Amino acid sequence: MKKLIRIIEKRKDVTCDNCGWSWDIEPDDKHPYLCHQCGHENTKGKTDEGVGAYDAPSFEMKPDHVHFKHQYNEQNNDNRYLLQMGRKSIILEQYGDEVELFKLASAYYKKNGKEMTVKVLEKILHTLSKRDEPHRAKSQEFPPSLHLQEQVVQGKTGDPYEYKKEGGYYFARKKGSNKWILTRGSIANAISKKFNQKNTVIQQKDSLGNRKKSVVPNDFIQVSDTLINKNIIFNPKKETYPMKCGDKGCARWVSDQLEGLGLQRQGNAWHSHNIDGGNIKYTPFKNLNDKLLQDMSNLFTKINANPTEKSQEGDAKKIIQQLIPNQSSLKNILKVNDVVGLYWDTSDNFTRAFFEGATGNVDMGKGIKVTNGPYFRDEKGKPWAPSDLGKKIKFVPGNSLKKGLGFGLNTHLGYVGAVVDGEPIIFHNVHGTVFSTPLNDMDKTKIVWVKKGPSGEVITKGNYNPDWWEKFLDFTGLS
């Protein structure tokens, strides 16, 4: 047993060239080079095939012919599989139980760690000790807790049964019963349809029979074609970094992603708020209270006298922090391809965002005018102008601010790339690394405003690029 664990710990077959994560190739993995840490699709190495102490010789084993059979359920004389490995299959019984146990333990060890693997192996060894035939174990002897994966659905209201899918087989039992009944023929076909219905909540169990979180049917996964077309795989449950990109600017990356769908170029993140401003779905920059307008006027006066980037980071940051909305309140209005203005806590562009947003000009007011502004005037009523830069002039809110119309203060920009079970996933670029952040996992990043995005195609499973969907579902564990 200890020797087996040491072999498992010793070597890793693939190292991700995007994030550096290493892993062993699992025979049941349809995408062995897809990194389950960052979603990067690695290229196949020259020495990746045929590694591991128990691999069959290359002249006997085709690359995609890996399938191990475990037979049980003696009463019905069925051939059922403990672990399915690969698209095509051959049965390598000639290598004996050592291969089956090693492959199973290796895959399980990676997911669950050493302690749990040892417990499972002890159960398997206990089962093997009771075998009365070399390649067959009685169904009642095989521990039920070793089922690798199962899905359970409840029937409709009034249906006294619940249904289970495991290893391609369908079972039924009365609610409250501990005994599953294997179904066949038309009954099995009818049950299979229950696992594909909309609004069906599927429950999964892990390899020890513990219930996992409910899984959303594929009809409830909506993805922007901008992600699928570029083969971007992401984790909808937590913040991840699915890709690198050549663009260093967040707004430029959003423009590049959505321009093909008809989105106007967005300029800087803070100017984006007023570009296509008629499409704003939510903004806190309207109808600001008098106290906040006074604070903004004082800040604008300070920056104008010394128009230097980063000179007023603290005060500029405090103003936008007061305007960040409750993130959960935005959940129902966020749709795929919507553009979102973001607060990025570690940004060093708060001074620049405030002043350029307020003037409508780039380059700290010295550059060209790209959007609405200026939003401040001097006490005589004269609107701010680039010629005022560096002068000690007291500024007050202009007519637009008094009428409730504001400008963007956000330093960061992203867009809604997907909605999974109603949870919007925000994609945004930080210095060349693309983040994928679920709304409920927002931490240093916060959505400040929302703008209706272009009308690109929103993809659900079954109507576009099945290869991408297969990789995505494998990576996320959704089914």
Rosetta blueprint (number, residue, H / E / L):
1 M L
2 K H
3 K H
4 L H
5 I H
6 R H
7 I H
8 I H
9 E H
10 K H
11 R L
12 K L
13 D L
14 V E
15 T E
16 C L
17 D L
18 N L
19 C L
20 G L
21 W L
22 S E
23 W E
24 D L
25 I L
26 E L
27 P L
28 D L
29 D L
30 K L
31 H L
32 P L
33 Y L
34 L E
35 C L
36 H L
37 Q L
38 C L
39 G L
40 H L
41 E E
42 N L
43 T L
44 K L
45 G L
46 K L
47 T L
48 D L
49 E L
50 G L
51 V L
52 G L
53 A L
54 Y L
55 D L
56 A L
57 P L
58 S L
59 F L
60 E L
61 M L
62 K L
63 P L
64 D L
65 H E
66 V E
67 H E
68 F E
69 K L
70 H L
71 Q E
72 Y L
73 N L
74 E L
75 Q L
76 N L
77 N L
78 D L
79 N L
80 R L
81 Y L
82 L L
83 L E
84 Q L
85 M L
86 G L
87 R L
88 K E
89 S E
90 I E
91 I E
92 L L
93 E H
94 Q H
95 Y H
96 G H
97 D H
98 E H
99 V H
100 E H
101 L H
102 F H
103 K H
104 L H
105 A H
106 S H
107 A H
108 Y H
109 Y H
110 K H
111 K H
112 N H
113 G H
114 K H
115 E H
116 M H
117 T H
118 V H
119 K H
120 V H
121 L H
122 E H
123 K H
124 I H
125 L H
126 H H
127 T H
128 L H
129 S H
130 K L
131 R L
132 D L
133 E E
134 P L
135 H L
136 R E
137 A L
138 K L
139 S H
140 Q H
141 E H
142 F L
143 P L
144 P H
145 S H
146 L H
147 H L
148 L L
149 Q L
150 E E
151 Q E
152 V E
153 V E
154 Q E
155 G L
156 K L
157 T L
158 G L
159 D L
160 P L
161 Y E
162 E E
163 Y E
164 K E
165 K E
166 E E
167 G L
168 G L
169 Y E
170 Y E
171 F E
172 A E
173 R E
174 K E
175 K L
176 G L
177 S L
178 N L
179 K L
180 W L
181 I E
182 L E
183 T L
184 R L
185 G H
186 S H
187 I H
188 A H
189 N H
190 A H
191 I H
192 S H
193 K H
194 K H
195 F L
196 N L
197 Q L
198 K L
199 N L
200 T L
201 V L
202 I E
203 Q E
204 Q E
205 K E
206 D L
207 S L
208 L L
209 G L
210 N L
211 R E
212 K L
213 K L
214 S L
215 V E
216 V L
217 P L
218 N H
219 D H
220 F H
221 I E
222 Q E
223 V E
224 S E
225 D H
226 T H
227 L H
228 I H
229 N L
230 K L
231 N L
232 I L
233 I L
234 F L
235 N L
236 P L
237 K L
238 K L
239 E L
240 T E
241 Y E
242 P E
243 M E
244 K E
245 C L
246 G L
247 D L
248 K L
249 G L
250 C H
251 A H
252 R H
253 W H
254 V H
255 S H
256 D H
257 Q H
258 L H
259 E H
260 G H
261 L H
262 G L
263 L L
264 Q L
265 R L
266 Q L
267 G L
268 N L
269 A H
270 W H
271 H H
272 S H
273 H L
274 N L
275 I L
276 D L
277 G H
278 G H
279 N H
280 I E
281 K E
282 Y E
283 T L
284 P L
285 F L
286 K L
287 N L
288 L L
289 N L
290 D H
291 K H
292 L H
293 L H
294 Q H
295 D H
296 M H
297 S H
298 N H
299 L H
300 F H
301 T H
302 K H
303 I H
304 N H
305 A H
306 N L
307 P L
308 T L
309 E L
310 K L
311 S L
312 Q L
313 E H
314 G H
315 D H
316 A H
317 K H
318 K H
319 I H
320 I H
321 Q H
322 Q L
323 L L
324 I L
325 P L
326 N L
327 Q H
328 S H
329 S H
330 L H
331 K L
332 N L
333 I L
334 L L
335 K L
336 V L
337 N L
338 D L
339 V E
340 V E
341 G E
342 L E
343 Y E
344 W E
345 D L
346 T L
347 S L
348 D L
349 N L
350 F H
351 T H
352 R H
353 A H
354 F H
355 F H
356 E H
357 G H
358 A H
359 T H
360 G L
361 N E
362 V L
363 D L
364 M L
365 G L
366 K L
367 G L
368 I L
369 K E
370 V L
371 T L
372 N L
373 G L
374 P L
375 Y L
376 F E
377 R E
378 D E
379 E L
380 K L
381 G L
382 K L
383 P E
384 W L
385 A L
386 P H
387 S H
388 D H
389 L L
390 G L
391 K L
392 K L
393 I L
394 K L
395 F E
396 V E
397 P E
398 G L
399 N H
400 S H
401 L H
402 K H
403 K L
404 G L
405 L L
406 G L
407 F L
408 G L
409 L L
410 N L
411 T L
412 H E
413 L E
414 G E
415 Y E
416 V E
417 G E
418 A E
419 V E
420 V E
421 D L
422 G L
423 E E
424 P E
425 I E
426 I E
427 F E
428 H E
429 N E
430 V E
431 H L
432 G L
433 T E
434 V E
435 F E
436 S E
437 T E
438 P E
439 L H
440 N H
441 D H
442 M L
443 D L
444 K L
445 T E
446 K E
447 I E
448 V E
449 W E
450 V E
451 K E
452 K L
453 G L
454 P L
455 S L
456 G L
457 E L
458 V E
459 I E
460 T L
461 K L
462 G L
463 N L
464 Y L
465 N L
466 P H
467 D H
468 W H
469 W H
470 E H
471 K H
472 F H
473 L H
474 D H
475 F H
476 T H
477 G L
478 L L
479 S L
